Amino acid sequence: MQPQIRIKKVETLSDDWYILKKTTFDYQRRDGSWQTMSRETYDRGNGATILLYNRQRQTVILTRQFRFPAYVNQHSGLLIEACAGLLDQDDPVTSIQREAAEETGYRIDAPRKVYELFMSPGSVTERLYFFVAEYHDDQKQDDGGGLASDGEDIDVLQIPFQAALRMIDTGEIVDAKTIILLQHVALTRLLD
């Protein structure tokens, strides 16, 4: 059953880095009654993420970069993550190929989509496209590291897959998209 929604008012609270809106709407509940609600939504666009893996070496490529929101929430701010970025005006495949090249230095020809997920649907509009791809030495074009013009200062990490899984348990990897992709590889036995 599709929920019934009547938008009453939309206010833009911020349009600086991305768009923060406050929307007041009527929502028809399951019992048929109507309830007025107000929600803030943060629209940063949709994104894509990819886990690069090497079957022969049993390794994955991850990145480490500073994330200010994690820092202000009592974390060092240095997060180990799967490569990711916004789609901007591109389709998910083109976008993740661009991001993989910029962040990791690897040119990936055939990323395989595994999921489309909302990571924080209570307040963020972003739909995240999840990919996996095998990487090989001959695909390495440069050192990666991201774009300085975008404020990126990314370390590229090649980590044994089993060590990466242990890093979830030790709290060294706390990024949800990365945990989802590592668990996907483990559950589907991509490295067997």
C-alpha positions as CSV (number, residue, x, y, z in Angstrom):
1,M,0.0,0.0,0.0
2,Q,1.4,3.3,-1.1
3,P,1.2,5.9,1.7
4,Q,-1.0,8.9,1.1
5,I,0.9,12.2,1.5
6,R,-0.3,15.8,1.1
7,I,2.6,18.3,1.1
8,K,1.6,21.5,2.9
9,K,4.8,23.5,3.1
10,V,8.4,23.2,2.1
11,E,11.1,25.5,3.5
12,T,14.8,25.5,2.5
13,L,16.8,25.8,5.7
14,S,20.2,25.7,4.1
15,D,21.5,25.6,0.5
16,D,25.3,25.8,1.2
17,W,27.1,22.5,0.8
18,Y,24.0,20.5,0.0
19,I,20.3,21.2,0.5
20,L,18.5,21.0,3.9
21,K,14.7,21.3,3.7
22,K,11.9,21.2,6.3
23,T,8.7,19.8,4.9
24,T,5.3,19.9,6.6
25,F,2.9,17.3,5.3
26,D,-0.3,15.4,6.1
27,Y,0.2,11.6,6.3
28,Q,-2.7,9.2,6.1
29,R,-2.3,6.5,8.7
30,R,-3.2,2.9,8.2
31,D,-6.5,3.4,10.1
32,G,-7.5,6.1,7.6
33,S,-7.0,9.1,9.9
34,W,-4.7,12.0,8.8
35,Q,-1.8,13.3,10.9
36,T,0.2,16.4,10.2
37,M,4.0,15.9,10.5
38,S,7.2,17.9,9.9
39,R,10.5,16.4,8.8
40,E,13.9,17.7,7.8
41,T,15.6,16.1,4.8
42,Y,19.2,16.5,3.7
43,D,19.6,16.2,0.0
44,R,23.2,15.6,-1.1
45,G,22.4,13.6,-4.3
46,N,22.7,9.9,-4.9
47,G,26.0,8.1,-4.7
48,A,27.9,4.9,-5.4
49,T,30.4,2.7,-3.6
50,I,32.7,-0.1,-4.6
51,L,34.7,-2.8,-3.0
52,L,37.7,-3.8,-5.1
53,Y,39.0,-7.4,-4.4
54,N,41.8,-9.6,-5.7
55,R,41.0,-13.3,-5.7
56,Q,44.6,-14.4,-6.2
57,R,46.0,-12.3,-3.4
58,Q,42.9,-12.5,-1.2
59,T,43.0,-8.7,-0.7
60,V,40.7,-5.8,-0.9
61,I,41.3,-2.1,-1.6
62,L,40.0,0.3,1.0
63,T,40.6,4.0,1.6
64,R,41.3,6.0,4.7
65,Q,40.3,9.7,4.9
66,F,39.3,12.3,7.4
67,R,35.5,12.7,7.9
68,F,34.5,15.8,9.9
69,P,31.1,14.5,11.0
70,A,32.7,11.5,12.6
71,Y,35.2,13.7,14.3
72,V,32.6,15.9,15.9
73,N,30.9,12.7,17.2
74,Q,33.9,11.7,19.4
75,H,35.8,9.7,16.7
76,S,39.3,10.5,15.4
77,G,37.6,11.2,12.1
78,L,40.0,9.0,10.1
79,L,37.7,6.3,8.6
80,I,38.6,3.2,6.7
81,E,36.1,2.9,3.9
82,A,35.2,1.4,0.5
83,C,35.8,3.8,-2.3
84,A,32.7,6.0,-2.8
85,G,31.4,9.2,-4.3
86,L,28.4,11.1,-5.5
87,L,26.9,10.4,-8.9
88,D,26.8,14.1,-9.8
89,Q,25.3,14.0,-13.4
90,D,26.5,10.5,-14.3
91,D,24.9,7.1,-14.1
92,P,26.0,4.8,-11.2
93,V,28.5,2.7,-13.3
94,T,30.2,5.7,-14.9
95,S,30.3,7.4,-11.5
96,I,31.9,4.5,-9.6
97,Q,34.5,4.0,-12.4
98,R,35.4,7.6,-12.1
99,E,35.6,7.5,-8.3
100,A,37.6,4.3,-8.3
101,A,40.2,5.9,-10.6
102,E,40.3,9.1,-8.6
103,E,40.5,7.6,-5.1
104,T,42.3,4.3,-5.6
105,G,44.2,4.7,-8.9
106,Y,42.6,1.6,-10.4
107,R,40.7,1.7,-13.7
108,I,37.8,-0.7,-13.4
109,D,36.1,-2.0,-16.5
110,A,33.2,-4.1,-15.3
111,P,31.8,-3.2,-11.9
112,R,29.0,-5.5,-10.8
113,K,26.0,-3.9,-9.0
114,V,25.0,-5.8,-5.9
115,Y,22.6,-3.4,-4.0
116,E,20.7,-0.1,-4.1
117,L,20.2,1.0,-0.5
118,F,19.1,4.0,1.6
119,M,21.8,4.4,4.3
120,S,20.0,6.8,6.6
121,P,16.4,7.1,5.4
122,G,15.2,9.0,8.4
123,S,16.8,12.2,7.3
124,V,19.0,11.8,4.2
125,T,17.5,11.4,0.7
126,E,20.6,9.7,-0.8
127,R,20.2,6.3,-2.5
128,L,23.6,4.5,-2.6
129,Y,24.5,2.0,-5.4
130,F,26.8,-0.8,-4.2
131,F,29.3,-2.4,-6.5
132,V,32.1,-5.0,-6.4
133,A,34.9,-5.6,-8.9
134,E,38.0,-7.6,-9.2
135,Y,41.2,-5.6,-9.5
136,H,44.6,-6.6,-11.0
137,D,48.0,-4.9,-11.1
138,D,47.6,-3.9,-14.8
139,Q,44.6,-1.8,-13.9
140,K,46.6,0.5,-11.6
141,Q,47.0,3.8,-13.5
142,D,48.3,6.0,-10.7
143,D,48.5,6.4,-6.9
144,G,44.9,7.6,-6.4
145,G,44.4,9.7,-3.4
146,G,41.4,11.7,-4.6
147,L,41.2,15.3,-5.9
148,A,42.8,18.0,-3.8
149,S,40.4,20.4,-5.4
150,D,37.5,18.5,-3.7
151,G,39.4,18.5,-0.4
152,E,40.3,14.9,-0.7
153,D,43.5,13.5,0.9
154,I,43.0,9.8,0.7
155,D,45.3,6.9,1.7
156,V,44.9,3.8,-0.5
157,L,45.1,0.6,1.6
158,Q,45.5,-3.0,0.2
159,I,44.4,-5.2,3.1
160,P,44.1,-9.0,3.3
161,F,40.4,-9.8,3.2
162,Q,40.3,-11.8,6.5
163,A,42.2,-8.9,8.2
164,A,39.5,-6.5,6.9
165,L,36.8,-8.6,8.4
166,R,38.6,-8.7,11.8
167,M,38.8,-4.9,11.6
168,I,35.0,-4.8,11.8
169,D,35.2,-6.7,15.1
170,T,38.0,-4.5,16.5
171,G,36.2,-1.3,15.6
172,E,38.8,-0.2,13.1
173,I,36.2,-0.3,10.4
174,V,33.0,1.5,11.5
175,D,31.7,2.7,8.1
176,A,28.3,1.0,7.3
177,K,28.8,0.8,3.5
178,T,32.2,-0.8,3.9
179,I,30.9,-3.3,6.4
180,I,28.0,-4.2,4.1
181,L,30.3,-4.8,1.1
182,L,32.8,-6.8,3.1
183,Q,30.0,-9.0,4.5
184,H,28.6,-9.4,0.9
185,V,32.0,-10.7,-0.2
186,A,32.1,-13.1,2.7
187,L,28.5,-14.3,2.3
188,T,28.7,-14.8,-1.4
189,R,32.2,-16.4,-1.1
190,L,33.7,-14.2,-3.9
191,L,37.2,-14.9,-2.7
192,D,36.8,-18.7,-2.5
